[in-house]
Each structure stands twice: as C-alpha cells, then as structure tokens.
C-alpha cells in the first residue's frame, strides 16, 4: 500500500519536471512562451499569491500522504479520508498514468507552439495533428485527469475540492481561449473546431 501513498507525490514531481523541461528547452531555442501583455498588477499579484498558496498546500498534503506524517495544517474534516478502497486507489493510479502519457504526447506534439497565456503578438503554429486530432485541449485534459486521479487516490475534501475547482476553472479558461483562437486563427481554427471535440 506504500506505493499508493507515495505515487501521488511522485507523479506530481514527474508532471512538473515534464512541463519545466519543455519550457527550458523552448527557452534555449529562444521561443517566447509567456506573454508580454501588461495586466493589472494588483490582480496579477493577488492571483499569483493565491495560486502559490494553493500550490504549497497541495505539495505539503501530497508529502504528508507520501511519508505518512500525522501533522497537517488543514482541519480534520478536510484532510481525513472518506474511504480506504483498493479499487479507488487502482482507478486513481490508472487515471494518473493516463494523464502522464497524455501530457507527454501533448508536450511532444506542441513542438515550438507551446504558449502560456494569450498574446496576439506571439502566436505559435496551430497544431491539429497527433494528440490534437483527438482533443483540442489535451494539455488541460491531462491536468484534469491527473487531479481526478489524485482525488480517487486520496479521498478527502481537500483533493476533491482541488479536482472540482480545476475542472471548473479550466473549462472557463478554455471558453475564453476559444474566442481568442477564433479571433487570431480564423478559418483554420474554425475547421479544427468542427473536426475535433473540445475534450474528447
């Protein structure tokens, strides 16, 4: 059972290394992946601070599970597991493995077109082949599958809330991004939109 305790943290590190590795590789090739669009500084710092807090809590809770540490910064009703089911742990592990494979193919297929944020002055090539012929948003799908898998492995309110908020926020972001894509890629994106589904 120790594997099921440690795997969520290990998989989080793997997915983080995959994304960071791709970012470093693209930066070495002088590809600008982060937009230079100016945002409201107050809003930006608030969002970054909130995101950083959630990220620290997430890593802390994954570490607690991995090393079976009894201390937690969260109230018991949030951090205590509802069930301890081998079936749910196996399902969660399979979902996480699927998300890692999906993420690997996605980052590979992105090639030099990986962008974080929306900048009309820094558009990559629209990718419609490979894993993008199965899903218009494989990067986001892999993240959603990952956090659903974590919620199956660690069945407490904290990770269930993380999974649900990830799904909702990603969906809202995708809707916003679709408008951006239509405005900037025009007919090419419209054809892609008609051919490939948003998720699967």
Short mmCIF file of the C-alpha atoms (twelve columns), coordinates in Angstrom:
data_MODEL
# 
_entry.id   MODEL 
# 
loop_
_atom_site.group_PDB 
_atom_site.id 
_atom_site.type_symbol 
_atom_site.label_atom_id 
_atom_site.label_alt_id 
_atom_site.label_comp_id 
_atom_site.label_asym_id 
_atom_site.label_seq_id 
_atom_site.Cartn_x 
_atom_site.Cartn_y 
_atom_site.Cartn_z 
_atom_site.pdbx_PDB_model_num 
ATOM 1   C CA . UNK A 1   0.000   0.000  0.000   1 
ATOM 2   C CA . UNK A 2   3.015   2.317  0.393   1 
ATOM 3   C CA . UNK A 3   3.116   2.675  -3.409  1 
ATOM 4   C CA . UNK A 4   -0.342  4.262  -3.358  1 
ATOM 5   C CA . UNK A 5   0.806   6.698  -0.665  1 
ATOM 6   C CA . UNK A 6   3.950   7.776  -2.493  1 
ATOM 7   C CA . UNK A 7   2.685   7.713  -6.103  1 
ATOM 8   C CA . UNK A 8   0.658   10.984 -5.944  1 
ATOM 9   C CA . UNK A 9   3.752   12.997 -4.904  1 
ATOM 10  C CA . UNK A 10  5.996   11.166 -7.383  1 
ATOM 11  C CA . UNK A 11  3.567   11.747 -10.256 1 
ATOM 12  C CA . UNK A 12  3.228   15.439 -9.311  1 
ATOM 13  C CA . UNK A 13  7.024   15.787 -9.499  1 
ATOM 14  C CA . UNK A 14  7.090   13.956 -12.853 1 
ATOM 15  C CA . UNK A 15  4.420   16.185 -14.405 1 
ATOM 16  C CA . UNK A 16  6.191   19.268 -13.028 1 
ATOM 17  C CA . UNK A 17  9.528   18.113 -14.489 1 
ATOM 18  C CA . UNK A 18  7.927   17.362 -17.860 1 
ATOM 19  C CA . UNK A 19  6.461   20.869 -18.142 1 
ATOM 20  C CA . UNK A 20  9.571   22.603 -16.746 1 
ATOM 21  C CA . UNK A 21  11.811  20.587 -19.073 1 
ATOM 22  C CA . UNK A 22  9.785   21.635 -22.106 1 
ATOM 23  C CA . UNK A 23  9.844   25.284 -21.002 1 
ATOM 24  C CA . UNK A 24  13.632  25.210 -20.581 1 
ATOM 25  C CA . UNK A 25  14.078  23.508 -23.954 1 
ATOM 26  C CA . UNK A 26  11.949  26.145 -25.704 1 
ATOM 27  C CA . UNK A 27  13.733  28.995 -23.927 1 
ATOM 28  C CA . UNK A 28  17.037  27.581 -25.159 1 
ATOM 29  C CA . UNK A 29  15.574  27.809 -28.669 1 
ATOM 30  C CA . UNK A 30  14.560  31.456 -27.993 1 
ATOM 31  C CA . UNK A 31  10.837  30.683 -28.095 1 
ATOM 32  C CA . UNK A 32  8.796   33.150 -26.054 1 
ATOM 33  C CA . UNK A 33  6.166   31.094 -24.232 1 
ATOM 34  C CA . UNK A 34  4.971   33.623 -21.649 1 
ATOM 35  C CA . UNK A 35  3.096   36.679 -22.975 1 
ATOM 36  C CA . UNK A 36  4.389   40.205 -22.506 1 
ATOM 37  C CA . UNK A 37  0.854   41.583 -22.345 1 
ATOM 38  C CA . UNK A 38  0.522   44.017 -19.429 1 
ATOM 39  C CA . UNK A 39  -2.025  43.056 -16.781 1 
ATOM 40  C CA . UNK A 40  -3.433  44.801 -13.746 1 
ATOM 41  C CA . UNK A 41  -0.553  44.494 -11.246 1 
ATOM 42  C CA . UNK A 42  -2.807  44.212 -8.194  1 
ATOM 43  C CA . UNK A 43  -4.870  41.457 -9.801  1 
ATOM 44  C CA . UNK A 44  -1.722  39.710 -11.064 1 
ATOM 45  C CA . UNK A 45  -0.046  39.662 -7.643  1 
ATOM 46  C CA . UNK A 46  -3.267  38.552 -5.938  1 
ATOM 47  C CA . UNK A 47  -3.744  35.671 -8.396  1 
ATOM 48  C CA . UNK A 48  -0.084  34.632 -8.218  1 
ATOM 49  C CA . UNK A 49  -0.145  34.752 -4.413  1 
ATOM 50  C CA . UNK A 50  -3.360  32.707 -4.266  1 
ATOM 51  C CA . UNK A 51  -2.001  30.176 -6.773  1 
ATOM 52  C CA . UNK A 52  1.284   29.900 -4.843  1 
ATOM 53  C CA . UNK A 53  -0.596  29.313 -1.572  1 
ATOM 54  C CA . UNK A 54  -2.684  26.514 -3.135  1 
ATOM 55  C CA . UNK A 55  0.443   25.012 -4.705  1 
ATOM 56  C CA . UNK A 56  2.294   24.995 -1.357  1 
ATOM 57  C CA . UNK A 57  -0.728  23.408 0.370   1 
ATOM 58  C CA . UNK A 58  -1.001  20.831 -2.407  1 
ATOM 59  C CA . UNK A 59  2.682   19.839 -2.201  1 
ATOM 60  C CA . UNK A 60  2.500   19.771 1.599   1 
ATOM 61  C CA . UNK A 61  -0.553  17.477 1.607   1 
ATOM 62  C CA . UNK A 62  0.992   15.185 -1.021  1 
ATOM 63  C CA . UNK A 63  4.174   14.994 1.076   1 
ATOM 64  C CA . UNK A 64  2.170   14.205 4.234   1 
ATOM 65  C CA . UNK A 65  0.485   11.329 2.414   1 
ATOM 66  C CA . UNK A 66  3.732   10.060 0.878   1 
ATOM 67  C CA . UNK A 67  5.659   9.947  4.140   1 
ATOM 68  C CA . UNK A 68  2.644   9.188  6.388   1 
ATOM 69  C CA . UNK A 69  3.197   12.288 8.526   1 
ATOM 70  C CA . UNK A 70  0.450   12.733 11.112  1 
ATOM 71  C CA . UNK A 71  0.617   16.573 11.174  1 
ATOM 72  C CA . UNK A 72  -1.493  18.651 8.758   1 
ATOM 73  C CA . UNK A 73  -2.277  22.352 8.503   1 
ATOM 74  C CA . UNK A 74  -5.838  21.634 7.404   1 
ATOM 75  C CA . UNK A 75  -8.822  20.898 9.674   1 
ATOM 76  C CA . UNK A 76  -9.507  17.185 10.180  1 
ATOM 77  C CA . UNK A 77  -12.855 17.268 8.355   1 
ATOM 78  C CA . UNK A 78  -10.994 18.494 5.230   1 
ATOM 79  C CA . UNK A 79  -7.879  16.299 5.431   1 
ATOM 80  C CA . UNK A 80  -9.327  12.977 6.670   1 
ATOM 81  C CA . UNK A 81  -10.013 10.365 4.000   1 
ATOM 82  C CA . UNK A 82  -13.622 9.224  3.497   1 
ATOM 83  C CA . UNK A 83  -12.761 5.707  2.366   1 
ATOM 84  C CA . UNK A 84  -9.737  3.466  2.058   1 
ATOM 85  C CA . UNK A 85  -10.583 1.414  -1.012  1 
ATOM 86  C CA . UNK A 86  -8.071  -0.574 -3.050  1 
ATOM 87  C CA . UNK A 87  -10.387 -0.317 -6.063  1 
ATOM 88  C CA . UNK A 88  -10.412 3.505  -5.897  1 
ATOM 89  C CA . UNK A 89  -6.624  3.556  -5.474  1 
ATOM 90  C CA . UNK A 90  -6.130  1.382  -8.571  1 
ATOM 91  C CA . UNK A 91  -8.542  3.555  -10.590 1 
ATOM 92  C CA . UNK A 92  -6.761  6.692  -9.383  1 
ATOM 93  C CA . UNK A 93  -3.355  5.271  -10.300 1 
ATOM 94  C CA . UNK A 94  -4.564  4.329  -13.791 1 
ATOM 95  C CA . UNK A 95  -6.014  7.824  -14.291 1 
ATOM 96  C CA . UNK A 96  -2.741  9.451  -13.216 1 
ATOM 97  C CA . UNK A 97  -0.710  7.179  -15.507 1 
ATOM 98  C CA . UNK A 98  -3.080  8.065  -18.361 1 
ATOM 99  C CA . UNK A 99  -2.638  11.774 -17.632 1 
ATOM 100 C CA . UNK A 100 1.178   11.447 -17.642 1 
ATOM 101 C CA . UNK A 101 1.128   9.662  -21.013 1 
ATOM 102 C CA . UNK A 102 -1.356  12.229 -22.371 1 
ATOM 103 C CA . UNK A 103 0.828   15.093 -21.105 1 
ATOM 104 C CA . UNK A 104 3.958   13.553 -22.630 1 
ATOM 105 C CA . UNK A 105 2.349   13.260 -26.061 1 
ATOM 106 C CA . UNK A 106 0.889   16.766 -25.749 1 
ATOM 107 C CA . UNK A 107 4.210   18.434 -24.930 1 
ATOM 108 C CA . UNK A 108 5.866   16.478 -27.756 1 
ATOM 109 C CA . UNK A 109 3.166   17.473 -30.278 1 
ATOM 110 C CA . UNK A 110 3.248   21.127 -29.220 1 
ATOM 111 C CA . UNK A 111 6.805   21.328 -30.559 1 
ATOM 112 C CA . UNK A 112 7.558   25.106 -30.613 1 
ATOM 113 C CA . UNK A 113 3.916   26.195 -30.292 1 
ATOM 114 C CA . UNK A 114 3.596   25.894 -26.501 1 
ATOM 115 C CA . UNK A 115 2.297   29.181 -25.050 1 
ATOM 116 C CA . UNK A 116 1.092   30.098 -21.559 1 
ATOM 117 C CA . UNK A 117 -1.420  32.933 -21.720 1 
ATOM 118 C CA . UNK A 118 -2.900  34.676 -24.715 1 
ATOM 119 C CA . UNK A 119 -0.768  37.113 -26.677 1 
ATOM 120 C CA . UNK A 120 -1.895  38.035 -30.217 1 
ATOM 121 C CA . UNK A 121 1.652   39.242 -30.928 1 
ATOM 122 C CA . UNK A 122 3.190   35.866 -30.069 1 
ATOM 123 C CA . UNK A 123 1.162   33.185 -31.805 1 
ATOM 124 C CA . UNK A 124 2.553   29.726 -32.303 1 
ATOM 125 C CA . UNK A 125 1.583   27.476 -35.176 1 
ATOM 126 C CA . UNK A 126 -1.885  25.953 -34.747 1 
ATOM 127 C CA . UNK A 127 -1.306  22.239 -34.054 1 
ATOM 128 C CA . UNK A 128 -4.040  19.945 -35.378 1 
ATOM 129 C CA . UNK A 129 -2.233  16.612 -35.741 1 
ATOM 130 C CA . UNK A 130 -1.085  13.903 -33.342 1 
ATOM 131 C CA . UNK A 131 -2.850  14.039 -29.996 1 
ATOM 132 C CA . UNK A 132 -4.528  17.271 -31.117 1 
ATOM 133 C CA . UNK A 133 -6.539  15.226 -33.625 1 
ATOM 134 C CA . UNK A 134 -8.169  13.516 -30.603 1 
ATOM 135 C CA . UNK A 135 -8.691  16.573 -28.364 1 
ATOM 136 C CA . UNK A 136 -8.487  20.338 -28.950 1 
ATOM 137 C CA . UNK A 137 -7.174  20.772 -25.394 1 
ATOM 138 C CA . UNK A 138 -5.032  17.738 -24.489 1 
ATOM 139 C CA . UNK A 139 -2.838  19.762 -22.100 1 
ATOM 140 C CA . UNK A 140 -5.854  20.751 -19.994 1 
ATOM 141 C CA . UNK A 141 -7.464  17.319 -20.309 1 
ATOM 142 C CA . UNK A 142 -4.322  15.690 -18.915 1 
ATOM 143 C CA . UNK A 143 -4.318  18.099 -15.945 1 
ATOM 144 C CA . UNK A 144 -7.999  17.379 -15.259 1 
ATOM 145 C CA . UNK A 145 -7.471  13.615 -15.461 1 
ATOM 146 C CA . UNK A 146 -4.462  13.964 -13.157 1 
ATOM 147 C CA . UNK A 147 -6.368  15.749 -10.378 1 
ATOM 148 C CA . UNK A 148 -9.352  13.415 -10.712 1 
ATOM 149 C CA . UNK A 149 -6.881  10.552 -10.263 1 
ATOM 150 C CA . UNK A 150 -5.418  12.218 -7.164  1 
ATOM 151 C CA . UNK A 151 -8.940  12.612 -5.716  1 
ATOM 152 C CA . UNK A 152 -9.507  8.867  -6.227  1 
ATOM 153 C CA . UNK A 153 -6.214  8.035  -4.524  1 
ATOM 154 C CA . UNK A 154 -6.582  10.477 -1.620  1 
ATOM 155 C CA . UNK A 155 -10.300 10.655 -0.909  1 
ATOM 156 C CA . UNK A 156 -10.547 13.739 1.267   1 
ATOM 157 C CA . UNK A 157 -12.362 17.058 0.858   1 
ATOM 158 C CA . UNK A 158 -9.173  18.978 0.053   1 
ATOM 159 C CA . UNK A 159 -8.251  16.909 -3.010  1 
ATOM 160 C CA . UNK A 160 -11.873 16.551 -4.144  1 
ATOM 161 C CA . UNK A 161 -12.186 20.368 -3.963  1 
ATOM 162 C CA . UNK A 162 -8.899  20.761 -5.888  1 
ATOM 163 C CA . UNK A 163 -10.173 18.389 -8.611  1 
ATOM 164 C CA . UNK A 164 -13.553 20.140 -8.916  1 
ATOM 165 C CA . UNK A 165 -12.090 23.652 -8.937  1 
ATOM 166 C CA . UNK A 166 -9.501  22.562 -11.539 1 
ATOM 167 C CA . UNK A 167 -12.240 21.230 -13.834 1 
ATOM 168 C CA . UNK A 168 -14.387 24.381 -13.449 1 
ATOM 169 C CA . UNK A 169 -11.519 26.852 -13.870 1 
ATOM 170 C CA . UNK A 170 -10.050 25.022 -16.850 1 
ATOM 171 C CA . UNK A 171 -13.455 24.939 -18.549 1 
ATOM 172 C CA . UNK A 172 -13.896 28.693 -18.041 1 
ATOM 173 C CA . UNK A 173 -10.381 29.353 -19.335 1 
ATOM 174 C CA . UNK A 174 -10.965 27.148 -22.403 1 
ATOM 175 C CA . UNK A 175 -14.123 29.110 -23.276 1 
ATOM 176 C CA . UNK A 176 -12.116 32.340 -23.099 1 
ATOM 177 C CA . UNK A 177 -9.246  30.825 -25.079 1 
ATOM 178 C CA . UNK A 178 -11.603 29.601 -27.813 1 
ATOM 179 C CA . UNK A 179 -12.697 33.189 -28.505 1 
ATOM 180 C CA . UNK A 180 -9.042  34.225 -28.678 1 
ATOM 181 C CA . UNK A 181 -8.261  31.358 -31.079 1 
ATOM 182 C CA . UNK A 182 -11.194 32.235 -33.350 1 
ATOM 183 C CA . UNK A 183 -10.107 35.872 -33.500 1 
ATOM 184 C CA . UNK A 184 -6.460  35.057 -34.249 1 
ATOM 185 C CA . UNK A 185 -6.540  31.856 -36.312 1 
ATOM 186 C CA . UNK A 186 -9.827  32.448 -38.157 1 
ATOM 187 C CA . UNK A 187 -10.938 29.823 -40.662 1 
ATOM 188 C CA . UNK A 188 -8.061  27.485 -39.807 1 
ATOM 189 C CA . UNK A 189 -9.318  27.244 -36.227 1 
ATOM 190 C CA . UNK A 190 -12.963 27.001 -37.344 1 
ATOM 191 C CA . UNK A 191 -12.140 23.908 -39.420 1 
ATOM 192 C CA . UNK A 192 -10.218 22.410 -36.493 1 
ATOM 193 C CA . UNK A 193 -13.133 23.286 -34.183 1 
ATOM 194 C CA . UNK A 194 -15.624 21.451 -36.393 1 
ATOM 195 C CA . UNK A 195 -13.398 18.417 -36.757 1 
ATOM 196 C CA . UNK A 196 -12.124 17.833 -33.193 1 
ATOM 197 C CA . UNK A 197 -14.060 17.981 -29.911 1 
ATOM 198 C CA . UNK A 198 -13.192 20.330 -27.046 1 
ATOM 199 C CA . UNK A 199 -12.226 17.485 -24.705 1 
ATOM 200 C CA . UNK A 200 -12.554 14.090 -26.461 1 
# 
